[in-house]
Amino acid sequence: MNHPTTVDTAYQNIIQRRDFHSILGGVVAASLLPTKSLSAASSPANQDMQLGLVTYNWGRDWDLPTLIRNCEATGFDGVELRSTHKHGVEITLNQQQRAEVVRQFRDTPVQLVGLGSACDYHSADPDIVKKNITETKDFVRLCHDLGGTGVKVRPNGLPKEVPVEKTLEQIGKSLNEVAEFGAGYGVEIRLEVHGRGTSELPHIQTIMDIADHPNNVVCWNCNDTDLSGQGLEYNFQLVQDRLGTIHIHDLRNNKNKYPWKKFFQLLRSVSFKGWTLLEDGTVPEDIVAAMKDNRKIWEDLVAK
Protein backbone atom coordinates (compact mmCIF):
# COMPACT_ATOMS: atom_id res chain seq x y z
CA MET A 1 0.00 0.00 0.00
CA ASN A 2 1.24 3.47 -0.86
CA HIS A 3 1.40 6.04 1.89
CA PRO A 4 1.48 9.83 2.12
CA THR A 5 4.80 11.63 2.24
CA THR A 6 6.83 12.08 5.40
CA VAL A 7 5.47 15.63 5.78
CA ASP A 8 1.90 14.31 5.64
CA THR A 9 2.60 11.54 8.11
CA ALA A 10 3.81 14.05 10.68
CA TYR A 11 0.38 15.64 10.73
CA GLN A 12 -1.72 12.46 10.82
CA ASN A 13 -2.16 12.53 14.59
CA ILE A 14 -4.16 15.77 14.41
CA ILE A 15 -6.46 14.74 11.57
CA GLN A 16 -9.89 13.19 12.05
CA ARG A 17 -10.94 11.45 8.82
CA ARG A 18 -14.46 12.77 8.38
CA ASP A 19 -14.05 16.10 10.10
CA PHE A 20 -10.71 17.31 8.99
CA HIS A 21 -10.11 20.20 6.65
CA SER A 22 -6.97 18.42 5.45
CA ILE A 23 -3.44 19.50 4.84
CA LEU A 24 -1.64 20.47 1.72
CA GLY A 25 -0.06 17.33 0.34
CA GLY A 26 3.68 16.90 0.52
CA VAL A 27 3.74 17.42 -3.24
CA VAL A 28 2.12 20.85 -2.78
CA ALA A 29 3.13 22.35 0.57
CA ALA A 30 3.87 21.49 4.16
CA SER A 31 1.34 23.69 5.90
CA LEU A 32 -2.11 23.16 7.36
CA LEU A 33 -5.18 24.46 5.59
CA PRO A 34 -7.25 26.92 7.65
CA THR A 35 -10.54 25.77 9.03
CA LYS A 36 -13.50 26.52 6.75
CA SER A 37 -16.63 28.13 8.10
CA LEU A 38 -20.22 27.87 6.99
CA SER A 39 -21.39 30.54 4.59
CA ALA A 40 -23.30 33.50 5.96
CA ALA A 41 -26.46 32.08 4.43
CA SER A 42 -26.41 29.08 6.78
CA SER A 43 -28.76 29.15 9.72
CA PRO A 44 -28.83 27.32 13.07
CA ALA A 45 -31.68 25.18 11.78
CA ASN A 46 -29.47 23.48 9.19
CA GLN A 47 -26.11 23.26 10.94
CA ASP A 48 -26.19 19.46 10.83
CA MET A 49 -26.82 19.30 7.08
CA GLN A 50 -25.03 21.44 4.55
CA LEU A 51 -25.98 22.33 1.00
CA GLY A 52 -23.47 22.04 -1.79
CA LEU A 53 -23.28 21.78 -5.57
CA VAL A 54 -22.14 18.97 -7.83
CA THR A 55 -20.81 20.40 -11.07
CA TYR A 56 -22.98 18.02 -13.11
CA ASN A 57 -24.46 19.72 -15.03
CA TRP A 58 -24.89 23.01 -13.21
CA GLY A 59 -21.47 24.59 -13.16
CA ARG A 60 -19.83 22.37 -15.74
CA ASP A 61 -19.09 25.42 -17.93
CA TRP A 62 -17.75 27.64 -15.11
CA ASP A 63 -14.09 28.10 -14.38
CA LEU A 64 -13.08 27.69 -10.75
CA PRO A 65 -13.25 31.39 -9.72
CA THR A 66 -16.74 31.71 -11.24
CA LEU A 67 -17.88 28.50 -9.59
CA ILE A 68 -16.71 29.61 -6.16
CA ARG A 69 -18.17 33.09 -6.61
CA ASN A 70 -21.58 31.72 -7.60
CA CYS A 71 -21.64 29.32 -4.67
CA GLU A 72 -20.85 32.19 -2.31
CA ALA A 73 -23.61 34.34 -3.83
CA THR A 74 -26.27 31.63 -3.49
CA GLY A 75 -25.45 30.25 -0.05
CA PHE A 76 -24.03 26.94 -1.27
CA ASP A 77 -21.48 25.94 1.34
CA GLY A 78 -19.45 23.48 -0.71
CA VAL A 79 -18.84 21.86 -4.06
CA GLU A 80 -18.08 18.42 -5.46
CA LEU A 81 -15.98 18.92 -8.58
CA ARG A 82 -16.75 16.59 -11.45
CA SER A 83 -13.85 15.53 -13.62
CA THR A 84 -13.67 16.64 -17.30
CA HIS A 85 -15.48 19.96 -16.71
CA LYS A 86 -14.29 23.51 -17.42
CA HIS A 87 -12.88 24.16 -13.95
CA GLY A 88 -10.18 21.70 -14.91
CA VAL A 89 -9.46 20.04 -11.57
CA GLU A 90 -7.98 16.81 -12.87
CA ILE A 91 -5.51 14.14 -11.78
CA THR A 92 -3.06 15.53 -14.36
CA LEU A 93 -2.55 18.79 -12.40
CA ASN A 94 1.07 19.44 -11.45
CA GLN A 95 2.29 20.66 -8.05
CA GLN A 96 1.96 24.34 -8.86
CA GLN A 97 -1.54 23.92 -10.30
CA ARG A 98 -2.69 21.98 -7.25
CA ALA A 99 -1.33 24.70 -5.00
CA GLU A 100 -3.32 27.28 -6.96
CA VAL A 101 -6.57 25.34 -6.47
CA VAL A 102 -5.84 25.16 -2.75
CA ARG A 103 -5.24 28.91 -2.65
CA GLN A 104 -8.57 29.66 -4.27
CA PHE A 105 -10.51 27.56 -1.76
CA ARG A 106 -8.47 28.94 1.15
CA ASP A 107 -9.72 32.43 0.36
CA THR A 108 -13.44 31.53 0.45
CA PRO A 109 -15.95 30.03 2.89
CA VAL A 110 -16.92 27.55 0.15
CA GLN A 111 -15.53 24.10 0.95
CA LEU A 112 -14.15 21.55 -1.47
CA VAL A 113 -16.36 18.64 -0.46
CA GLY A 114 -14.60 16.23 -2.76
CA LEU A 115 -14.02 15.05 -6.29
CA GLY A 116 -16.46 13.30 -8.59
CA SER A 117 -14.75 10.63 -10.65
CA ALA A 118 -16.23 8.29 -13.24
CA CYS A 119 -14.31 5.32 -11.84
CA ASP A 120 -16.23 2.04 -11.65
CA TYR A 121 -15.40 -1.61 -11.04
CA HIS A 122 -18.16 -3.67 -12.70
CA SER A 123 -16.45 -4.56 -16.00
CA ALA A 124 -16.04 -8.18 -17.00
CA ASP A 125 -12.53 -7.28 -18.22
CA PRO A 126 -10.08 -7.46 -15.28
CA ASP A 127 -7.68 -5.06 -16.99
CA ILE A 128 -10.39 -2.39 -17.13
CA VAL A 129 -11.17 -2.92 -13.45
CA LYS A 130 -7.47 -2.63 -12.59
CA LYS A 131 -7.21 0.59 -14.62
CA ASN A 132 -10.18 2.08 -12.74
CA ILE A 133 -8.70 1.12 -9.37
CA THR A 134 -5.41 2.78 -10.33
CA GLU A 135 -7.25 5.92 -11.48
CA THR A 136 -9.24 6.03 -8.26
CA LYS A 137 -5.99 6.07 -6.31
CA ASP A 138 -4.84 9.00 -8.44
CA PHE A 139 -8.05 10.84 -7.51
CA VAL A 140 -7.42 10.05 -3.85
CA ARG A 141 -3.98 11.65 -4.04
CA LEU A 142 -5.41 14.69 -5.82
CA CYS A 143 -8.25 15.04 -3.31
CA HIS A 144 -5.81 14.87 -0.42
CA ASP A 145 -3.50 17.45 -1.99
CA LEU A 146 -6.41 19.85 -2.53
CA GLY A 147 -7.87 19.50 0.96
CA GLY A 148 -10.99 17.54 -0.01
CA THR A 149 -12.43 14.74 2.07
CA GLY A 150 -13.76 12.17 -0.41
CA VAL A 151 -13.81 10.75 -3.91
CA LYS A 152 -17.07 9.71 -5.54
CA VAL A 153 -16.99 6.45 -7.51
CA ARG A 154 -19.84 4.42 -8.97
CA PRO A 155 -21.08 1.12 -10.21
CA ASN A 156 -22.35 1.54 -13.75
CA GLY A 157 -24.25 -1.60 -14.64
CA LEU A 158 -24.32 -5.38 -14.56
CA PRO A 159 -22.58 -7.20 -17.45
CA LYS A 160 -25.05 -9.66 -18.99
CA GLU A 161 -22.43 -12.36 -19.40
CA VAL A 162 -21.51 -12.44 -15.69
CA PRO A 163 -23.67 -13.66 -12.78
CA VAL A 164 -25.00 -10.72 -10.80
CA GLU A 165 -23.59 -12.01 -7.52
CA LYS A 166 -20.10 -12.25 -8.99
CA THR A 167 -20.21 -8.67 -10.28
CA LEU A 168 -21.45 -7.32 -6.95
CA GLU A 169 -18.69 -9.17 -5.14
CA GLN A 170 -16.09 -7.80 -7.57
CA ILE A 171 -17.30 -4.24 -7.00
CA GLY A 172 -17.24 -4.70 -3.23
CA LYS A 173 -13.72 -6.13 -3.18
CA SER A 174 -12.47 -3.34 -5.45
CA LEU A 175 -14.00 -0.79 -3.10
CA ASN A 176 -12.17 -2.31 -0.16
CA GLU A 177 -8.87 -1.94 -1.99
CA VAL A 178 -9.37 1.74 -2.80
CA ALA A 179 -10.90 2.44 0.63
CA GLU A 180 -7.84 1.07 2.40
CA PHE A 181 -5.65 3.19 0.15
CA GLY A 182 -7.82 6.25 0.75
CA ALA A 183 -7.70 5.78 4.51
CA GLY A 184 -3.97 6.40 4.40
CA TYR A 185 -4.70 9.84 2.96
CA GLY A 186 -7.74 10.72 5.05
CA VAL A 187 -9.94 10.51 1.93
CA GLU A 188 -13.14 8.46 2.05
CA ILE A 189 -14.60 6.53 -0.90
CA ARG A 190 -18.20 7.49 -1.73
CA LEU A 191 -20.11 4.91 -3.75
CA GLU A 192 -22.82 6.62 -5.77
CA VAL A 193 -26.09 4.68 -6.11
CA HIS A 194 -25.83 4.52 -9.89
CA GLY A 195 -26.16 2.37 -12.99
CA ARG A 196 -28.66 0.09 -14.67
CA GLY A 197 -29.42 -2.64 -12.15
CA THR A 198 -26.72 -1.55 -9.73
CA SER A 199 -28.81 1.45 -8.64
CA GLU A 200 -31.28 -0.92 -6.99
CA LEU A 201 -30.77 -0.52 -3.25
CA PRO A 202 -30.72 -4.26 -2.42
CA HIS A 203 -27.75 -4.57 -4.79
CA ILE A 204 -26.06 -1.57 -3.18
CA GLN A 205 -26.60 -3.21 0.21
CA THR A 206 -24.95 -6.40 -1.05
CA ILE A 207 -22.00 -4.42 -2.39
CA MET A 208 -21.58 -2.54 0.88
CA ASP A 209 -21.82 -5.72 2.94
CA ILE A 210 -18.75 -6.92 1.00
CA ALA A 211 -17.15 -3.46 0.98
CA ASP A 212 -16.95 -3.50 4.77
CA HIS A 213 -13.92 -1.25 5.12
CA PRO A 214 -15.11 1.68 7.28
CA ASN A 215 -13.70 4.14 4.75
CA ASN A 216 -16.40 3.10 2.26
CA VAL A 217 -19.64 5.10 2.39
CA VAL A 218 -22.76 5.43 0.24
CA CYS A 219 -23.57 8.46 -1.87
CA TRP A 220 -27.38 8.37 -2.02
CA ASN A 221 -28.47 9.57 -5.46
CA CYS A 222 -32.25 10.20 -5.24
CA ASN A 223 -33.11 7.88 -8.14
CA ASP A 224 -36.52 6.64 -9.22
CA THR A 225 -35.36 3.16 -8.19
CA ASP A 226 -35.29 4.34 -4.57
CA LEU A 227 -39.08 3.99 -4.67
CA SER A 228 -39.21 0.50 -6.21
CA GLY A 229 -39.75 -2.80 -4.44
CA GLN A 230 -40.88 -2.21 -0.87
CA GLY A 231 -40.56 1.55 -1.19
CA LEU A 232 -38.41 4.45 -0.08
CA GLU A 233 -38.33 3.85 3.65
CA TYR A 234 -37.41 0.17 3.29
CA ASN A 235 -34.70 0.91 0.72
CA PHE A 236 -33.33 3.76 2.82
CA GLN A 237 -33.01 1.48 5.84
CA LEU A 238 -30.87 -0.94 3.82
CA VAL A 239 -27.98 1.53 3.73
CA GLN A 240 -28.82 4.17 6.34
CA ASP A 241 -25.87 3.17 8.51
CA ARG A 242 -23.42 3.70 5.63
CA LEU A 243 -24.57 7.09 4.34
CA GLY A 244 -21.78 9.50 3.51
CA THR A 245 -23.10 12.11 1.10
CA ILE A 246 -26.43 12.79 -0.59
CA HIS A 247 -27.03 13.86 -4.19
CA ILE A 248 -30.30 15.75 -4.52
CA HIS A 249 -31.87 17.27 -7.64
CA ASP A 250 -33.64 20.47 -8.66
CA LEU A 251 -36.20 20.92 -5.89
CA ARG A 252 -38.33 23.49 -7.73
CA ASN A 253 -40.36 21.51 -10.26
CA ASN A 254 -39.81 17.93 -9.09
CA LYS A 255 -40.68 16.52 -12.49
CA ASN A 256 -39.90 13.00 -11.27
CA LYS A 257 -42.22 13.30 -8.24
CA TYR A 258 -39.50 12.37 -5.78
CA PRO A 259 -40.93 12.52 -2.20
CA TRP A 260 -38.57 15.18 -0.88
CA LYS A 261 -40.44 15.84 2.36
CA LYS A 262 -40.46 12.17 3.26
CA PHE A 263 -36.82 11.79 2.27
CA PHE A 264 -35.64 14.66 4.45
CA GLN A 265 -37.71 13.24 7.31
CA LEU A 266 -35.75 10.01 6.91
CA LEU A 267 -32.46 11.91 6.97
CA ARG A 268 -33.48 13.65 10.17
CA SER A 269 -34.68 10.36 11.68
CA VAL A 270 -31.13 8.98 11.50
CA SER A 271 -29.59 12.32 12.51
CA PHE A 272 -27.77 12.63 9.21
CA LYS A 273 -25.02 15.21 9.50
CA GLY A 274 -23.37 15.86 6.21
CA TRP A 275 -23.55 17.15 2.70
CA THR A 276 -26.62 17.26 0.50
CA LEU A 277 -25.24 18.14 -2.93
CA LEU A 278 -27.40 19.37 -5.78
CA GLU A 279 -26.93 17.96 -9.27
CA ASP A 280 -29.34 17.85 -12.17
CA GLY A 281 -29.10 16.85 -15.80
CA THR A 282 -31.44 19.64 -16.91
CA VAL A 283 -29.66 23.00 -16.97
CA PRO A 284 -31.84 26.07 -16.27
CA GLU A 285 -31.42 29.26 -18.28
CA ASP A 286 -30.34 31.15 -15.14
CA ILE A 287 -28.37 28.73 -12.98
CA VAL A 288 -27.59 31.25 -10.24
CA ALA A 289 -31.27 32.16 -9.82
CA ALA A 290 -32.14 28.45 -9.71
CA MET A 291 -29.54 27.89 -7.01
CA LYS A 292 -31.03 30.69 -4.91
CA ASP A 293 -34.50 29.19 -5.29
CA ASN A 294 -33.24 25.74 -4.35
CA ARG A 295 -31.49 27.11 -1.27
CA LYS A 296 -34.80 28.49 0.03
CA ILE A 297 -36.67 25.24 -0.60
CA TRP A 298 -33.84 23.21 0.94
CA GLU A 299 -33.87 25.32 4.10
CA ASP A 300 -37.58 24.66 4.49
CA LEU A 301 -37.12 20.91 4.01
CA VAL A 302 -34.30 20.78 6.55
CA ALA A 303 -36.19 22.90 9.10
CA LYS A 304 -39.28 20.69 8.96
C-alpha positions as CSV (number, residue, x, y, z in Angstrom):
1,M,0.0,0.0,0.0
2,N,1.2,3.5,-0.9
3,H,1.4,6.0,1.9
4,P,1.5,9.8,2.1
5,T,4.8,11.6,2.2
6,T,6.8,12.1,5.4
7,V,5.5,15.6,5.8
8,D,1.9,14.3,5.6
9,T,2.6,11.5,8.1
10,A,3.8,14.0,10.7
11,Y,0.4,15.6,10.7
12,Q,-1.7,12.5,10.8
13,N,-2.2,12.5,14.6
14,I,-4.2,15.8,14.4
15,I,-6.5,14.7,11.6
16,Q,-9.9,13.2,12.0
17,R,-10.9,11.4,8.8
18,R,-14.5,12.8,8.4
19,D,-14.0,16.1,10.1
20,F,-10.7,17.3,9.0
21,H,-10.1,20.2,6.6
22,S,-7.0,18.4,5.4
23,I,-3.4,19.5,4.8
24,L,-1.6,20.5,1.7
25,G,-0.1,17.3,0.3
26,G,3.7,16.9,0.5
27,V,3.7,17.4,-3.2
28,V,2.1,20.9,-2.8
29,A,3.1,22.3,0.6
30,A,3.9,21.5,4.2
31,S,1.3,23.7,5.9
32,L,-2.1,23.2,7.4
33,L,-5.2,24.5,5.6
34,P,-7.2,26.9,7.6
35,T,-10.5,25.8,9.0
36,K,-13.5,26.5,6.7
37,S,-16.6,28.1,8.1
38,L,-20.2,27.9,7.0
39,S,-21.4,30.5,4.6
40,A,-23.3,33.5,6.0
41,A,-26.5,32.1,4.4
42,S,-26.4,29.1,6.8
43,S,-28.8,29.2,9.7
44,P,-28.8,27.3,13.1
45,A,-31.7,25.2,11.8
46,N,-29.5,23.5,9.2
47,Q,-26.1,23.3,10.9
48,D,-26.2,19.5,10.8
49,M,-26.8,19.3,7.1
50,Q,-25.0,21.4,4.5
51,L,-26.0,22.3,1.0
52,G,-23.5,22.0,-1.8
53,L,-23.3,21.8,-5.6
54,V,-22.1,19.0,-7.8
55,T,-20.8,20.4,-11.1
56,Y,-23.0,18.0,-13.1
57,N,-24.5,19.7,-15.0
58,W,-24.9,23.0,-13.2
59,G,-21.5,24.6,-13.2
60,R,-19.8,22.4,-15.7
61,D,-19.1,25.4,-17.9
62,W,-17.7,27.6,-15.1
63,D,-14.1,28.1,-14.4
64,L,-13.1,27.7,-10.7
65,P,-13.3,31.4,-9.7
66,T,-16.7,31.7,-11.2
67,L,-17.9,28.5,-9.6
68,I,-16.7,29.6,-6.2
69,R,-18.2,33.1,-6.6
70,N,-21.6,31.7,-7.6
71,C,-21.6,29.3,-4.7
72,E,-20.8,32.2,-2.3
73,A,-23.6,34.3,-3.8
74,T,-26.3,31.6,-3.5
75,G,-25.5,30.3,0.0
76,F,-24.0,26.9,-1.3
77,D,-21.5,25.9,1.3
78,G,-19.4,23.5,-0.7
79,V,-18.8,21.9,-4.1
80,E,-18.1,18.4,-5.5
81,L,-16.0,18.9,-8.6
82,R,-16.7,16.6,-11.5
83,S,-13.9,15.5,-13.6
84,T,-13.7,16.6,-17.3
85,H,-15.5,20.0,-16.7
86,K,-14.3,23.5,-17.4
87,H,-12.9,24.2,-13.9
88,G,-10.2,21.7,-14.9
89,V,-9.5,20.0,-11.6
90,E,-8.0,16.8,-12.9
91,I,-5.5,14.1,-11.8
92,T,-3.1,15.5,-14.4
93,L,-2.5,18.8,-12.4
94,N,1.1,19.4,-11.4
95,Q,2.3,20.7,-8.1
96,Q,2.0,24.3,-8.9
97,Q,-1.5,23.9,-10.3
98,R,-2.7,22.0,-7.2
99,A,-1.3,24.7,-5.0
100,E,-3.3,27.3,-7.0
101,V,-6.6,25.3,-6.5
102,V,-5.8,25.2,-2.7
103,R,-5.2,28.9,-2.7
104,Q,-8.6,29.7,-4.3
105,F,-10.5,27.6,-1.8
106,R,-8.5,28.9,1.1
107,D,-9.7,32.4,0.4
108,T,-13.4,31.5,0.4
109,P,-16.0,30.0,2.9
110,V,-16.9,27.5,0.2
111,Q,-15.5,24.1,0.9
112,L,-14.1,21.6,-1.5
113,V,-16.4,18.6,-0.5
114,G,-14.6,16.2,-2.8
115,L,-14.0,15.0,-6.3
116,G,-16.5,13.3,-8.6
117,S,-14.7,10.6,-10.7
118,A,-16.2,8.3,-13.2
119,C,-14.3,5.3,-11.8
120,D,-16.2,2.0,-11.7
121,Y,-15.4,-1.6,-11.0
122,H,-18.2,-3.7,-12.7
123,S,-16.4,-4.6,-16.0
124,A,-16.0,-8.2,-17.0
125,D,-12.5,-7.3,-18.2
126,P,-10.1,-7.5,-15.3
127,D,-7.7,-5.1,-17.0
128,I,-10.4,-2.4,-17.1
129,V,-11.2,-2.9,-13.5
130,K,-7.5,-2.6,-12.6
131,K,-7.2,0.6,-14.6
132,N,-10.2,2.1,-12.7
133,I,-8.7,1.1,-9.4
134,T,-5.4,2.8,-10.3
135,E,-7.2,5.9,-11.5
136,T,-9.2,6.0,-8.3
137,K,-6.0,6.1,-6.3
138,D,-4.8,9.0,-8.4
139,F,-8.0,10.8,-7.5
140,V,-7.4,10.0,-3.8
141,R,-4.0,11.6,-4.0
142,L,-5.4,14.7,-5.8
143,C,-8.2,15.0,-3.3
144,H,-5.8,14.9,-0.4
145,D,-3.5,17.4,-2.0
146,L,-6.4,19.9,-2.5
147,G,-7.9,19.5,1.0
148,G,-11.0,17.5,0.0
149,T,-12.4,14.7,2.1
150,G,-13.8,12.2,-0.4
151,V,-13.8,10.7,-3.9
152,K,-17.1,9.7,-5.5
153,V,-17.0,6.4,-7.5
154,R,-19.8,4.4,-9.0
155,P,-21.1,1.1,-10.2
156,N,-22.4,1.5,-13.8
157,G,-24.2,-1.6,-14.6
158,L,-24.3,-5.4,-14.6
159,P,-22.6,-7.2,-17.4
160,K,-25.1,-9.7,-19.0
161,E,-22.4,-12.4,-19.4
162,V,-21.5,-12.4,-15.7
163,P,-23.7,-13.7,-12.8
164,V,-25.0,-10.7,-10.8
165,E,-23.6,-12.0,-7.5
166,K,-20.1,-12.2,-9.0
167,T,-20.2,-8.7,-10.3
168,L,-21.5,-7.3,-7.0
169,E,-18.7,-9.2,-5.1
170,Q,-16.1,-7.8,-7.6
171,I,-17.3,-4.2,-7.0
172,G,-17.2,-4.7,-3.2
173,K,-13.7,-6.1,-3.2
174,S,-12.5,-3.3,-5.4
175,L,-14.0,-0.8,-3.1
176,N,-12.2,-2.3,-0.2
177,E,-8.9,-1.9,-2.0
178,V,-9.4,1.7,-2.8
179,A,-10.9,2.4,0.6
180,E,-7.8,1.1,2.4
181,F,-5.7,3.2,0.1
182,G,-7.8,6.3,0.8
183,A,-7.7,5.8,4.5
184,G,-4.0,6.4,4.4
185,Y,-4.7,9.8,3.0
186,G,-7.7,10.7,5.0
187,V,-9.9,10.5,1.9
188,E,-13.1,8.5,2.0
189,I,-14.6,6.5,-0.9
190,R,-18.2,7.5,-1.7
191,L,-20.1,4.9,-3.8
192,E,-22.8,6.6,-5.8
193,V,-26.1,4.7,-6.1
194,H,-25.8,4.5,-9.9
195,G,-26.2,2.4,-13.0
196,R,-28.7,0.1,-14.7
197,G,-29.4,-2.6,-12.2
198,T,-26.7,-1.5,-9.7
199,S,-28.8,1.5,-8.6
200,E,-31.3,-0.9,-7.0
201,L,-30.8,-0.5,-3.3
202,P,-30.7,-4.3,-2.4
203,H,-27.7,-4.6,-4.8
204,I,-26.1,-1.6,-3.2
205,Q,-26.6,-3.2,0.2
206,T,-24.9,-6.4,-1.1
207,I,-22.0,-4.4,-2.4
208,M,-21.6,-2.5,0.9
209,D,-21.8,-5.7,2.9
210,I,-18.8,-6.9,1.0
211,A,-17.2,-3.5,1.0
212,D,-16.9,-3.5,4.8
213,H,-13.9,-1.2,5.1
214,P,-15.1,1.7,7.3
215,N,-13.7,4.1,4.8
216,N,-16.4,3.1,2.3
217,V,-19.6,5.1,2.4
218,V,-22.8,5.4,0.2
219,C,-23.6,8.5,-1.9
220,W,-27.4,8.4,-2.0
221,N,-28.5,9.6,-5.5
222,C,-32.2,10.2,-5.2
223,N,-33.1,7.9,-8.1
224,D,-36.5,6.6,-9.2
225,T,-35.4,3.2,-8.2
226,D,-35.3,4.3,-4.6
227,L,-39.1,4.0,-4.7
228,S,-39.2,0.5,-6.2
229,G,-39.8,-2.8,-4.4
230,Q,-40.9,-2.2,-0.9
231,G,-40.6,1.5,-1.2
232,L,-38.4,4.5,-0.1
233,E,-38.3,3.9,3.7
234,Y,-37.4,0.2,3.3
235,N,-34.7,0.9,0.7
236,F,-33.3,3.8,2.8
237,Q,-33.0,1.5,5.8
238,L,-30.9,-0.9,3.8
239,V,-28.0,1.5,3.7
240,Q,-28.8,4.2,6.3
241,D,-25.9,3.2,8.5
242,R,-23.4,3.7,5.6
243,L,-24.6,7.1,4.3
244,G,-21.8,9.5,3.5
245,T,-23.1,12.1,1.1
246,I,-26.4,12.8,-0.6
247,H,-27.0,13.9,-4.2
248,I,-30.3,15.7,-4.5
249,H,-31.9,17.3,-7.6
250,D,-33.6,20.5,-8.7
251,L,-36.2,20.9,-5.9
252,R,-38.3,23.5,-7.7
253,N,-40.4,21.5,-10.3
254,N,-39.8,17.9,-9.1
255,K,-40.7,16.5,-12.5
256,N,-39.9,13.0,-11.3
257,K,-42.2,13.3,-8.2
258,Y,-39.5,12.4,-5.8
259,P,-40.9,12.5,-2.2
260,W,-38.6,15.2,-0.9
261,K,-40.4,15.8,2.4
262,K,-40.5,12.2,3.3
263,F,-36.8,11.8,2.3
264,F,-35.6,14.7,4.4
265,Q,-37.7,13.2,7.3
266,L,-35.8,10.0,6.9
267,L,-32.5,11.9,7.0
268,R,-33.5,13.6,10.2
269,S,-34.7,10.4,11.7
270,V,-31.1,9.0,11.5
271,S,-29.6,12.3,12.5
272,F,-27.8,12.6,9.2
273,K,-25.0,15.2,9.5
274,G,-23.4,15.9,6.2
275,W,-23.5,17.2,2.7
276,T,-26.6,17.3,0.5
277,L,-25.2,18.1,-2.9
278,L,-27.4,19.4,-5.8
279,E,-26.9,18.0,-9.3
280,D,-29.3,17.9,-12.2
281,G,-29.1,16.9,-15.8
282,T,-31.4,19.6,-16.9
283,V,-29.7,23.0,-17.0
284,P,-31.8,26.1,-16.3
285,E,-31.4,29.3,-18.3
286,D,-30.3,31.1,-15.1
287,I,-28.4,28.7,-13.0
288,V,-27.6,31.2,-10.2
289,A,-31.3,32.2,-9.8
290,A,-32.1,28.5,-9.7
291,M,-29.5,27.9,-7.0
292,K,-31.0,30.7,-4.9
293,D,-34.5,29.2,-5.3
294,N,-33.2,25.7,-4.4
295,R,-31.5,27.1,-1.3
296,K,-34.8,28.5,0.0
297,I,-36.7,25.2,-0.6
298,W,-33.8,23.2,0.9
299,E,-33.9,25.3,4.1
300,D,-37.6,24.7,4.5
301,L,-37.1,20.9,4.0
302,V,-34.3,20.8,6.5
303,A,-36.2,22.9,9.1
304,K,-39.3,20.7,9.0
